[in-house]
Amino acid sequence: MKKNQIYIQGEWISSTGTESSKVINPATEEVIGEVALGTKEDVDKAVQAAKTAFPKWSSLPVEERIECMEKIYNGIEKNQQRIADQIIEELGSSRTFVEEVHAPQPLKEIRSAIEEIKNFNFVEEKKNASIYYEGYGVVACITPWNFPINQIQRKITPALLAGNTVVVQPPTNTPLTALIYAEIIDEAGLPDGVFNLVTGKGGETGDYLAGHKDVDSVSFTGSTAVGEKMFEKAGKGIKHLVLELGGKSPLLYLKGGDLKLAVKRSMDTVLNNQGQTCSALTRLLVPEEELENTKKEALEYYKEKVVIGDPTDPNTVVGPLVSEKQQERVLDYIQSGVEEGAEILIGGNKIDGKGFYVEPTIFVNVKNDMKIAQEEIFGPVLCIITYSSLEEAIEIANDVSYGLSGAVVGPEEDAKKAALKINTGNIFINDAEGNPYAPFGGYKQSGFGRENGIYGIMDYLQTKAIFKG
């Protein structure tokens, strides 16, 4: 890979355009790299390469596609430290979180997908019909900046294993990690044209790719607002669409549960990655009579846990937001919360000096119809909301346009009953953790389709029935 190059047809080539985009370290505000702003001609080349490669790739035995994915897995494993260092530099997430989550997560999810597809039947018999599961063709993979390697992995792993070919358009804020990924894939020796990557602006290169006449499926992760536009792009060609969008996830604390755990679980998600996570548990719902205890637990947690600073320092918990634009967005939301009558328990300020830092912020006296309780802030901001009855708590939990994730902390049987009533794709009970074999995806405006394990693979397969006389 050379500066300002893109990856098409198994080769690093120069863009047909002359414009480039600078990549900024959000902690130092220094330029750390530069990538090409791909053109429509670049996208045309990439899509054509993928289209040409599809028939041969899709007809390969699944065992051969698995072998290719194993090589990619090995490359990611070999480059763990390089990947981690790059993510820290261009995203600003803390070293500990990057090394424990960002860098190794692709390995866990690739492994689960490989194990699941080994047991998957691409042909089934139903009486006089043979049911075939086949790839769509060319998949446009348009990815966000908040998890620079795993958001790409979550698209290309199932798409490639299912027999599709891909064109990836990584985000402009964190494209350097994507280029490392492309290098790893190049070294893995996939057939030419199976994987292609074009850097560029989402509103230009990404939009053109999504609407391309020869793209058969569009997989997009990002904001709900941009997801709505993907419907327009995909609708023109009646393209298959997979969307993983925003969230405003609740954590419901039930009396009799572990309040310290409830505070920790919600706060962890708004500190890790600076709250720039779609599944963050940003609304903490507690009984009215537990508000004062919740405030004490939150302040104690904050005092013990919050360390703001250089993301390369292993002691740092909270680094900068990804960009000045994101910093301004979060500060605007904090100001709107104050204006609507919510109270800042702690935090709420911009941190002066180099870097796009914002203090982690906890709001109390929040009403669920406030902007900060309804809209995805995508920053280190927690809203504590009180309820008077379980029925009201469930109503508050569901009274948002999103439905991506959620959690319930309380007596186990009560927590299970409450979890069944919360309209989200994922729910965590007490200290439960997710796993890469289970589906991840949302209800309502959090999108449709699922990621991980066999569920992610199925979203990149279409179904054909052949009837025999």
Residue, then its C-alpha position, 0 to 999 in steps of 0.5 A: m500500500k502506498k499513500n493515497q491508494i485504493y484496493i481494486q481487483g487484487e491490486w493497490i492502485s491510484s485513484t482516478g481523482t486528485e483530491s485527498s482527505k487528511v486524517i486527524n489524531p483527535a487527541t493531539e489534533e495533528v495530521i497523521g495520514e492522508v487518503a484518497l477521495g475516491t471518484k465515481e470512476d473508482v467505484d465503477k472499477a471496484v464494482q465491476a471487479a466484484k461483479t466479474a469475480f462473483p460467479k467463480w467465488s460463489s461456485l467455490p466449495v464453502e470449504e475453500r471460502i473458509e480457508c480464505m477466511e482462516k488466512i484473514y483471521n491469521g493476519i488479524e491475529k498476527n497484526q493485533q498490536r499494529i491494529a490497536d495502535q492505529i485505532i488509538e491514534e485515529l479514533g482516540s479510544s483508550r488503550t485498554f479498551v482498544e486492546e481488550v475489545h476493538a482489536p480482538q473482537p474480529l477474531k471472536e466473531i470470525r471464528s464463530a462465523i466459520e464454526e457456524i457455516k461448517n454446519f450450515n446446509f446450503v441445500e435442503e430437501k422439502k418434499n419435492a423441492s430442493i431449497y438452495y441458499e445462494g449469495y446475492g452478488v456484489v455487496a456494498c459495505i458502507t461502514p462507520w468510524n466508531f469501531p474501525i475494524n470490526q464494523i468492516q469485519r461484521k459485513i465482509t465475513p458473512a458476505l464472503l462466506a455466503g459467496n458474495t463479493v464486496v466493495v467496502q467504503p470505510p469512513t473518512n474519520t478512521p480509514l487508516t485501520a481499514l487500509i491495514y485490514a485491506e493489506i491483511i486481506d491482500e496477503a491472504g491471497l483472495p481471488d482478484g476482485v472478491f474484496n475491493l476497497v475505495t476510500g472517500k466521503g460517505g455522502e459522495t462515494g458511499d452514496y454512489l456505491a449504494g445506488h450503483k446499478d450493479v450492486d445487489s445488496v447494501s449493508f450500512t451501519g451508521s446513523t438512522a438519518v443516513g439509514e433512511k437515505m439508504f432506502e432511497k438508494a436501494g429502492k431504485g434498483i430494488k436492492h437487498l438492504v441490511l441496516e444497523l442504525g442508532g440506539k437510545s438503549p435503556l437499563l431498567y433497574l428493579k428494586g431488590g437488584d444490585l444498584k451498584l451493578a446497574v450504575k456500573r453497567s450503564m456508566d461503563t457503556v458511556l465511558n468505553n469508546q467515549g460513549q460512541t457506541c450505538s448500543a450504549l445504555t444511555r438511559l438509566l431507569v430507577p424507582e423514584e425512591e432510589l434516586e438519591n442512592t443512585k446519585k451516590e452510586a454514580l458519583e462514587y463510580y465517577k470518582e473511582k473510574v473516570v480518568i480523562g487523558d492521553p488514550t495511549d496511556p494505559n491508565t486512561v479510561v476516557g479519551p477524546l471524541v473522534s472529531e471536533k464536529q463530534q465534540e460540538r455535537v455532544l456539547d450542543y446536546i448537553q446544553s439542550g439538556v440544561e435548557e430543557g430543565a435537566e440537572i447536571l449531576i457531574g461533568g458537562n464541560k469541554i476540556d480546554g487544550k489540545g484534543f476533542y475532549v468532553e467531560p463524561t456527563i450525568f444528568v438527573n431530573v430527566k424527563n423521557d420526552m426531553k431531547i437528551a432522552q430521545e435522541e442518540i447523543f453518541g458521546p459520554v452522556l448518561c440520563i437518569i430517569t425515575y419511574s413510579s411503577l413497573e408499568e411506567a418503567i416499561e412504557i418509558a423504556n419503549d417510548v423512543s424510536y430506537g430498539l437496539s439494546g437494553a438491560v435489566v438489573g434486578p431479581e432474576e425472574d422479575a428481570k426476565k419478565a421485564a426483559l420480554k416486554i422491552n422492545t429491543g433486539n438485545i437485552f442483558i440481564n444482570d451481569a450477563e455478557g453477549n456472545p458472537y454466536a447470538p444475533f445482534g441487531g435492532y427493532k424499530q428505527s435501529g434498523f433490520g437484519r442481524e449480525n454475528g454467527i449464522y444469523g449474520i450469514m443468513d442476511y447475505l443469502q437469498t433462497k431458491a426453490i427447485f421443484k422436481g416432478 
